[in-house]
Amino acid sequence: MKTFLNRHKPLIVPMILSGTVENVISEISRCKAEGADGICLCSQLLQPQERTEDNFLKIIKACGELPLYAACYQRGNVSQIKQSDEELADTLLLLLKCGATLIDVRGDFFDENEEEFTMDISAVQKQADFIKTLHKSGGEVIMSTHVFKFIPKDKIIQIATEQEKRGADIIKIVVFAETEEQVDEYYRTILYLKSHIKKPILFLLNGKDAFRFRLAMPLIYNPSIMMCVENSCVDAPQPTISCCKQALKIYNR
């Protein structure tokens, strides 16, 4: 059974960042050969006219036995005409129909804002309803919040608690650090979350010490996913598949 949940060790999951279906399939093939445990499709990088059932079925077929984590964000979306969150939700439902396993629901879905997290009552209810729809259709849900500045422990706890309440199976929070003190604060925060949040947490860092922080997470907190890339440029925050494999070997995972 394809699943991202209830795993005994973190899954090594590379992000596919290609802009054509042909390149997506080629990259999936290379990731499989390198030992990936799952695939993350960033479908916002495909032109809207390419986000079709036929193309998604081809991508799912290319994944083979590996589960697919599907996202379609507003940030980085290549559509020339801005799409509504309702339209993005339709794309996510289509991906689920075609065989995706894990669906990414942004923390500001239906109320887009800079911090990618909303407390708007109407939007929160729509998020919860959408997550229920995904669950009823057999999908697993990761809720994500990407913040490109330092945010304190209390704010992170609020986001994690709210994502859990709204029905997410996996909580995903991506934060940013500029100083060593901020990095240390995030380490303390993940230890708190480990004790107080029941759902799996994917806690990622951009900025200072991001690469080391991401590799350290399996030692501190056993997440369901280690996000990575097939090839990493210098100073990129994401480790490669091979780096993740080496880290898990060291951690005896």
C-alpha positions in Angstrom: 0.0 0.0 0.0 1.3 3.4 -0.9 1.5 5.7 2.1 3.5 8.4 3.8 2.1 7.5 7.3 3.1 5.2 10.1 6.5 4.5 8.7 9.3 3.1 10.8 11.9 5.4 9.3 11.9 8.7 7.4 11.1 8.5 3.7 13.7 10.1 1.4 11.5 12.2 -0.9 13.1 14.4 -3.7 11.2 17.4 -5.0 10.6 17.4 -8.8 11.2 20.9 -10.0 10.9 20.5 -13.8 8.7 22.6 -16.0 7.6 19.9 -18.6 6.0 16.5 -18.2 8.8 14.9 -20.2 11.5 16.3 -17.8 9.4 15.4 -14.7 9.3 11.8 -15.9 13.0 11.8 -16.6 13.8 13.2 -13.2 11.6 10.7 -11.5 13.5 7.9 -13.2 16.9 9.3 -12.0 15.5 9.7 -8.4 14.3 6.1 -8.4 17.7 4.9 -9.5 19.3 6.8 -6.7 17.1 5.2 -4.1 14.3 7.6 -3.4 11.4 6.3 -1.2 8.8 8.6 -2.6 8.4 11.5 -5.1 7.2 15.1 -4.5 5.7 16.8 -7.6 5.7 20.6 -7.5 2.9 20.8 -10.2 2.8 24.6 -10.0 5.9 24.5 -12.2 3.9 22.9 -15.0 1.9 25.2 -17.3 -1.8 25.0 -16.5 -2.6 23.4 -19.9 -0.2 20.6 -18.9 -1.9 19.8 -15.7 -4.2 17.3 -17.3 -5.5 13.8 -16.3 -3.5 12.2 -19.1 -0.3 13.8 -18.0 -0.8 13.2 -14.3 -1.5 9.5 -15.1 1.8 9.4 -17.0 3.6 10.9 -14.0 2.0 8.5 -11.5 2.9 5.5 -13.8 6.5 6.7 -13.8 6.6 6.7 -10.0 5.9 2.9 -10.1 5.6 1.6 -6.5 6.8 4.9 -5.0 4.1 7.1 -3.4 3.6 10.6 -4.8 3.4 13.8 -2.7 1.6 16.4 -4.8 1.7 20.1 -4.3 0.3 23.0 -6.4 1.3 26.3 -4.7 0.5 29.9 -5.5 4.1 30.8 -4.9 6.2 29.9 -7.9 3.2 29.1 -10.0 4.0 29.6 -13.7 0.5 30.3 -14.8 0.4 33.7 -16.7 -3.1 34.3 -15.3 -3.3 34.0 -11.5 -5.4 31.0 -10.5 -7.7 31.0 -7.6 -7.2 28.6 -4.7 -10.4 26.9 -5.8 -8.8 26.2 -9.2 -5.6 24.9 -7.4 -7.9 22.7 -5.2 -9.4 21.2 -8.4 -5.8 20.4 -9.6 -5.0 18.7 -6.3 -8.2 16.7 -6.5 -7.3 15.6 -10.0 -3.9 14.5 -8.8 -5.5 12.5 -6.1 -7.9 10.9 -8.6 -4.9 10.0 -10.8 -3.2 8.2 -8.0 -1.3 10.7 -5.8 -1.0 9.6 -2.2 -0.3 12.8 -0.2 -1.8 16.2 -1.0 -0.3 19.5 0.2 -2.9 22.0 1.5 -1.4 25.4 2.2 -2.0 27.0 5.6 -3.4 30.1 3.9 -5.6 28.2 1.4 -8.6 30.3 0.5 -7.1 33.3 2.2 -3.7 33.9 0.6 -1.2 36.0 2.6 2.5 36.5 3.1 2.9 34.2 6.1 1.0 31.3 4.4 -1.2 30.9 7.5 -4.7 32.1 8.2 -7.1 32.3 11.1 -9.9 33.7 9.0 -13.0 31.7 10.2 -14.4 31.2 6.7 -11.1 30.1 5.2 -10.4 27.8 8.1 -13.7 26.1 7.6 -13.1 25.7 3.9 -9.7 24.2 4.6 -11.2 21.7 7.0 -14.0 20.8 4.5 -11.4 20.4 1.7 -9.3 18.1 3.9 -12.3 16.0 4.7 -13.0 15.7 1.0 -9.5 14.6 0.4 -9.7 12.0 3.2 -13.0 10.7 1.9 -11.4 10.1 -1.5 -8.6 8.1 0.1 -6.0 10.8 0.2 -3.4 11.7 2.9 -2.9 15.3 3.7 0.1 17.4 4.6 -0.6 21.0 5.5 2.2 23.4 4.8 3.2 26.9 6.0 6.3 28.5 4.5 7.5 31.6 6.3 10.5 33.6 4.9 11.4 35.3 8.2 12.2 34.4 11.7 9.1 33.5 13.7 9.1 32.8 17.5 8.3 29.5 19.3 4.7 30.6 20.3 3.8 31.4 16.6 5.2 28.0 15.5 3.2 26.2 18.2 0.1 28.0 17.1 0.6 27.0 13.5 1.3 23.4 14.3 -1.7 23.2 16.7 -4.0 24.7 14.1 -2.8 22.5 11.3 -3.5 19.5 13.5 -7.0 20.8 14.4 -7.9 21.3 10.7 -7.3 17.6 10.0 -3.8 17.4 8.5 -2.1 14.0 8.7 1.3 15.6 8.6 2.3 19.1 9.8 4.8 21.0 7.6 6.4 24.2 8.7 9.2 25.9 6.9 11.0 28.7 8.7 13.9 31.1 8.1 16.9 32.0 10.3 19.5 34.7 10.0 21.5 34.1 13.2 22.8 31.2 15.3 20.5 32.3 18.1 17.5 31.9 15.8 18.7 28.5 14.8 19.0 27.5 18.4 15.5 28.7 19.1 14.2 26.4 16.3 16.0 23.4 17.8 14.3 24.2 21.2 11.0 24.6 19.4 11.1 21.2 17.6 11.9 19.5 21.0 8.7 21.1 22.4 6.6 20.1 19.4 7.9 16.6 19.7 6.3 16.4 23.2 3.1 18.2 22.5 2.0 17.5 18.9 0.7 14.0 18.1 0.9 14.2 14.3 4.1 13.7 12.4 5.9 17.0 11.9 8.1 18.1 9.0 10.0 21.1 10.3 12.4 22.6 7.7 14.8 25.5 7.8 15.9 28.0 5.2 18.7 30.5 5.7 21.6 30.0 8.2 22.6 26.4 8.9 19.6 25.2 6.8 21.5 22.2 5.2 22.8 20.9 8.6 19.4 21.5 10.3 17.5 19.5 7.7 19.9 16.6 8.0 19.7 16.7 11.8 16.0 16.4 12.1 15.8 12.6 11.9 18.2 12.4 14.9 16.0 14.8 16.9 12.5 14.0 15.6 11.5 11.1 13.4 9.6 12.8 10.6 7.7 10.9 7.9 9.6 12.7 5.2 13.2 13.9 4.4 12.7 16.5 1.7 15.6 16.6 -0.7 16.6 17.2 -4.3 18.3 15.0 -7.0 21.1 17.5 -7.5 22.0 20.3 -5.1 23.8 23.5 -5.9 26.3 25.1 -3.5 24.6 26.7 -0.4 21.2 25.1 -1.3 19.2 24.3 1.8 18.0 20.9 0.5 20.3 17.9 0.8 20.6 15.4 -2.1 19.2 11.9 -2.0 22.7 10.5 -1.4 23.3 12.9 1.5 20.0 11.7 3.1 20.9 8.1 2.7 24.3 8.6 4.3 22.7 10.5 7.2 20.1 7.8 7.9 22.9 5.2 7.7 24.8 7.1 10.4 21.6 7.5 12.5 21.0 3.7 12.1 17.6 4.5 10.5 
